[in-house]
Amino acid sequence: MKESIELLIENLGRTIVGKQEAIRLMLVALFSGGHVLLEDVPGVGKTLLAKSLARSIDGQFQRIQCTPDLLPADVTGTNIWNPRQGEFEFLPGPVFANVLLTDEINRATPRTQSALLEVMEEHQVTIDGKTRSVPNPFFVIATQNPVEYQGTFPLPEAQMDRFALSLSLGYPSEAEELQMLERLGTANAEVLQPCISVFAVQELRRLCSQVKVETHLRQYMLDLVRATRQDEDILLGVSPRGTVALHRATQAFAFLEGRDYAIPDDVKFLAPYVLCHRIIPTGGRKTKLIMERLLRSIAIP
């Protein structure tokens, strides 16, 4: 399975120039069974990364461009009348995919945003009293622009808590941007060949869940999470769902590093990506700086 991961990272590197850390974090979310929120400016490769990932795992890809007039039925699907058969027929929405890109999620209304809650957490949708499961694996990559808020609807805490990780791709370096120009016409998701299957992703998730996390390391995670609930600079701390997400992400990251056991450095590296978006600071303070302070103050086992 280690060879499968290396092939997957190499395959994604054919279309995504640089950004090796972002690619690994994306895979951490995928293999831990979570979802990713990309907070970044337009044009840095978010859609390309999502398409390339879906292509690489031989999965079905769907994209939702969020706008204020987007309805919940546009996301989950709806029943339509079939006059030939004389009955209602279910028309699946874009959530019935392996990789779902929800672009500019904060431009959708709260009603439409909430339509994603059940499917992100339960991997199913309920329409007219009937429940339907989405494909397995089901992986959501949502994006939002962190510098443009006109005409947007900020995600509520309950929705933010559904994302295992939040990260930013950032602008490429000068050398990386030059390499992008040299690859024009050849670096696109359509030219990629699948390197693993969706069934292999399911098996990798199972293997990640078996990575050993010692008791002292679990206590370190708890100390960090509980510190966010008691810090005077934090209005709302991390929920128990965030604790579980940190544990699972740590297991997946250790597995990607080729180990069957987790170490404190795994937790320290992942904590800002897993916990910061779950925190509401007081007085406009930056959550990243608060998290760095907490990591320095808590003893490493």
C-alpha positions as CSV (number, residue, x, y, z in Angstrom):
1,M,0.0,0.0,0.0
2,K,3.0,2.3,0.5
3,E,3.7,2.0,-3.2
4,S,0.1,3.1,-3.9
5,I,0.4,6.3,-1.9
6,E,3.7,7.2,-3.6
7,L,2.1,6.6,-7.0
8,L,-0.8,8.8,-6.0
9,I,1.4,11.6,-4.9
10,E,3.5,11.4,-8.0
11,N,0.4,11.4,-10.2
12,L,-0.9,14.5,-8.6
13,G,2.5,16.2,-9.0
14,R,2.1,15.9,-12.8
15,T,-0.6,18.5,-12.8
16,I,0.0,20.4,-9.5
17,V,3.3,22.2,-9.5
18,G,4.9,22.3,-6.0
19,K,2.4,22.3,-3.2
20,Q,3.6,18.9,-1.9
21,E,2.6,19.8,1.6
22,A,-1.0,20.7,0.5
23,I,-1.2,17.5,-1.5
24,R,-0.2,15.4,1.6
25,L,-2.7,17.3,3.8
26,M,-5.4,16.6,1.2
27,L,-4.6,12.9,1.3
28,V,-4.6,13.0,5.1
29,A,-8.2,14.2,5.0
30,L,-9.2,11.7,2.3
31,F,-7.7,8.7,4.2
32,S,-9.0,9.8,7.6
33,G,-12.5,9.9,6.2
34,G,-12.9,13.7,6.5
35,H,-13.4,16.6,4.2
36,V,-11.3,19.7,3.4
37,L,-12.0,23.4,3.4
38,L,-9.7,25.4,1.1
39,E,-9.6,29.1,2.0
40,D,-7.7,30.7,-0.8
41,V,-7.9,33.4,-3.6
42,P,-9.2,32.4,-7.0
43,G,-6.8,30.9,-9.6
44,V,-4.3,29.0,-7.5
45,G,-5.3,25.5,-8.6
46,K,-8.1,24.3,-6.3
47,T,-10.3,23.0,-9.0
48,L,-7.4,21.3,-10.8
49,L,-6.3,19.6,-7.6
50,A,-9.8,18.3,-7.0
51,K,-10.2,17.0,-10.6
52,S,-6.7,15.4,-10.5
53,L,-7.5,13.6,-7.2
54,A,-10.8,12.2,-8.6
55,R,-9.0,11.1,-11.8
56,S,-6.1,9.5,-9.9
57,I,-8.4,7.3,-7.8
58,D,-10.6,6.5,-10.7
59,G,-13.6,8.1,-9.0
60,Q,-16.5,10.2,-10.1
61,F,-16.0,13.9,-9.9
62,Q,-18.8,16.6,-9.6
63,R,-18.5,20.3,-9.1
64,I,-21.0,22.8,-7.6
65,Q,-20.6,26.5,-8.3
66,C,-22.3,28.1,-5.3
67,T,-24.5,31.2,-5.9
68,P,-27.2,32.8,-3.8
69,D,-30.0,31.3,-6.0
70,L,-28.7,27.7,-5.6
71,L,-31.3,25.5,-4.0
72,P,-30.9,22.5,-1.7
73,A,-32.4,20.3,-4.5
74,D,-29.7,21.4,-6.8
75,V,-27.2,19.8,-4.4
76,T,-28.9,16.7,-3.2
77,G,-31.2,15.9,-6.1
78,T,-35.0,15.8,-6.4
79,N,-38.0,13.6,-7.5
80,I,-39.4,14.5,-10.9
81,W,-42.6,13.2,-12.5
82,N,-42.0,10.7,-15.3
83,P,-45.2,10.8,-17.5
84,R,-44.3,7.6,-19.4
85,Q,-44.1,5.5,-16.3
86,G,-46.7,7.5,-14.4
87,E,-44.6,7.8,-11.3
88,F,-42.0,10.0,-9.7
89,E,-38.4,9.3,-10.6
90,F,-35.3,10.4,-8.5
91,L,-32.8,12.6,-10.3
92,P,-29.5,12.4,-8.3
93,G,-27.8,15.6,-7.5
94,P,-24.0,16.3,-7.7
95,V,-23.4,14.9,-4.2
96,F,-23.6,11.4,-5.7
97,A,-19.9,11.4,-6.5
98,N,-16.7,10.2,-5.0
99,V,-15.1,13.7,-5.1
100,L,-17.3,16.7,-4.8
101,L,-15.9,20.2,-5.3
102,T,-18.1,22.9,-3.7
103,D,-16.7,26.1,-5.1
104,E,-17.2,29.3,-3.1
105,I,-19.4,27.6,-0.5
106,N,-20.0,30.8,1.4
107,R,-21.9,32.3,-1.6
108,A,-24.7,29.7,-1.1
109,T,-27.5,30.6,1.3
110,P,-27.6,29.0,4.8
111,R,-30.5,26.8,3.6
112,T,-28.4,25.4,0.8
113,Q,-25.3,25.1,3.0
114,S,-27.2,23.1,5.5
115,A,-28.2,20.6,2.7
116,L,-24.6,19.5,2.8
117,L,-24.6,18.7,6.6
118,E,-26.3,15.3,6.5
119,V,-24.4,14.1,3.5
120,M,-21.0,15.2,4.9
121,E,-21.6,13.6,8.2
122,E,-23.8,10.6,7.4
123,H,-22.9,10.0,3.8
124,Q,-26.5,9.9,2.9
125,V,-29.4,12.2,1.8
126,T,-33.0,12.0,2.7
127,I,-35.6,13.2,0.2
128,D,-39.3,12.8,0.6
129,G,-38.8,10.5,3.5
130,K,-36.5,8.1,1.6
131,T,-32.8,7.8,2.4
132,R,-30.2,7.2,-0.2
133,S,-26.5,6.5,0.4
134,V,-23.8,8.4,-1.6
135,P,-20.8,6.5,-3.2
136,N,-18.0,5.3,-1.0
137,P,-15.6,7.0,-0.7
138,F,-17.3,10.4,-0.5
139,F,-14.9,13.3,-0.2
140,V,-15.9,17.0,-0.2
141,I,-13.5,19.8,-1.1
142,A,-15.1,23.1,-0.4
143,T,-13.5,26.5,-1.2
144,Q,-14.1,30.1,-0.1
145,N,-12.3,33.3,-0.8
146,P,-10.9,34.7,2.4
147,V,-10.6,38.3,1.2
148,E,-14.0,38.9,-0.5
149,Y,-17.1,38.9,1.7
150,Q,-19.6,41.0,-0.3
151,G,-22.6,38.9,-1.1
152,T,-21.5,36.0,1.0
153,F,-23.0,34.0,3.9
154,P,-20.3,33.0,6.4
155,L,-20.3,29.3,7.3
156,P,-21.8,28.7,10.8
157,E,-19.8,26.9,13.4
158,A,-21.7,23.7,12.9
159,Q,-20.8,23.6,9.2
160,M,-17.1,24.5,9.8
161,D,-16.9,21.7,12.3
162,R,-17.7,19.2,9.5
163,F,-14.4,19.8,7.8
164,A,-11.5,17.7,9.1
165,L,-8.9,20.1,7.8
166,S,-8.7,23.7,6.6
167,L,-5.7,24.9,4.5
168,S,-4.5,27.2,1.9
169,L,-2.6,26.4,-1.3
170,G,-1.1,29.9,-1.5
171,Y,0.6,31.6,-4.5
172,P,3.4,29.6,-6.2
173,S,7.0,30.6,-6.1
174,E,8.6,32.3,-9.2
175,A,10.2,29.0,-10.3
176,E,6.9,27.1,-9.8
177,E,4.9,29.6,-11.8
178,L,7.5,29.5,-14.6
179,Q,7.1,25.7,-14.6
180,M,3.3,26.1,-14.8
181,L,3.8,28.2,-18.0
182,E,6.1,25.6,-19.5
183,R,3.5,22.9,-18.8
184,L,0.6,24.7,-20.5
185,G,-1.5,22.4,-22.6
186,T,-0.1,19.2,-21.0
187,A,-0.8,19.7,-17.3
188,N,-4.5,19.0,-17.0
189,A,-6.5,16.4,-15.1
190,E,-7.8,14.8,-18.4
191,V,-4.3,13.5,-19.3
192,L,-3.9,11.7,-16.0
193,Q,-4.4,8.0,-15.8
194,P,-5.9,6.4,-12.6
195,C,-3.1,5.0,-10.4
196,I,-5.3,3.4,-7.7
197,S,-9.0,2.5,-7.4
198,V,-11.8,3.7,-5.1
199,F,-11.6,0.3,-3.5
200,A,-7.9,0.9,-2.7
201,V,-8.9,4.1,-1.0
202,Q,-11.3,2.2,1.2
203,E,-8.5,-0.2,2.1
204,L,-6.1,2.6,2.9
205,R,-8.7,4.1,5.2
206,R,-8.9,0.9,7.0
207,L,-5.1,0.6,7.4
208,C,-4.9,4.2,8.6
209,S,-7.4,3.5,11.4
210,Q,-5.2,0.7,12.6
211,V,-2.2,3.0,13.2
212,K,-1.2,2.9,16.9
213,V,-1.7,5.9,19.1
214,E,-0.3,5.5,22.6
215,T,-2.2,6.6,25.7
216,H,0.3,9.5,26.4
217,L,-0.2,10.8,22.9
218,R,-4.0,10.7,23.2
219,Q,-3.6,12.7,26.5
220,Y,-1.5,15.2,24.6
221,M,-4.3,15.7,22.1
222,L,-6.8,16.1,24.9
223,D,-4.6,18.6,26.7
224,L,-4.3,20.7,23.6
225,V,-8.1,20.6,22.8
226,R,-9.2,21.3,26.3
227,A,-6.8,24.2,26.5
228,T,-8.8,25.9,23.6
229,R,-11.9,25.7,25.8
230,Q,-10.2,27.4,28.7
231,D,-8.1,30.1,27.0
232,E,-9.1,33.7,27.7
233,D,-8.4,34.6,24.0
234,I,-10.9,32.0,22.7
235,L,-14.7,32.5,22.8
236,L,-15.5,29.0,21.5
237,G,-13.1,26.1,21.8
238,V,-12.8,22.9,19.9
239,S,-15.6,20.4,20.1
240,P,-15.3,16.7,20.8
241,R,-15.7,16.1,17.0
242,G,-12.5,18.1,16.6
243,T,-10.7,15.8,19.0
244,V,-11.8,12.8,17.0
245,A,-10.7,14.5,13.7
246,L,-7.3,15.3,15.2
247,H,-6.9,11.6,16.3
248,R,-7.9,10.3,12.8
249,A,-5.8,12.8,11.0
250,T,-2.8,11.9,13.1
251,Q,-3.2,8.2,12.2
252,A,-3.5,9.0,8.5
253,F,-0.4,11.3,8.5
254,A,1.7,8.7,10.3
255,F,0.6,6.2,7.7
256,L,1.6,8.5,4.9
257,E,5.0,8.9,6.6
258,G,5.4,5.1,6.4
259,R,4.9,4.4,10.1
260,D,2.4,2.2,11.9
261,Y,2.5,4.4,15.0
262,A,2.0,8.1,15.6
263,I,4.4,10.5,17.3
264,P,4.0,13.9,19.0
265,D,5.4,15.7,16.0
266,D,2.5,14.4,13.9
267,V,0.0,16.1,16.3
268,K,2.1,19.4,16.4
269,F,2.2,19.6,12.6
270,L,-1.5,18.8,12.1
271,A,-3.0,20.8,15.0
272,P,-3.2,24.2,13.1
273,Y,-4.9,22.6,10.1
274,V,-7.4,20.5,12.1
275,L,-8.2,22.9,15.0
276,C,-7.8,26.5,13.9
277,H,-11.0,26.7,11.9
278,R,-13.0,25.3,14.8
279,I,-12.0,28.1,17.1
280,I,-13.7,31.5,17.5
281,P,-11.2,34.0,19.0
282,T,-12.1,37.1,21.0
283,G,-11.3,40.6,19.9
284,G,-10.4,39.7,16.3
285,R,-7.3,37.8,17.4
286,K,-5.7,35.4,14.9
287,T,-6.4,31.7,15.6
288,K,-3.0,30.6,14.1
289,L,-1.1,32.7,16.6
290,I,-3.2,31.4,19.5
291,M,-2.6,27.8,18.4
292,E,1.2,28.4,18.2
293,R,1.1,29.8,21.7
294,L,-0.9,26.8,23.0
295,L,1.5,24.3,21.3
296,R,4.4,26.0,23.0
297,S,2.8,26.0,26.4
298,I,1.7,22.3,26.5
299,A,4.4,19.8,27.5
300,I,5.3,17.3,24.8
301,P,5.1,13.7,26.0
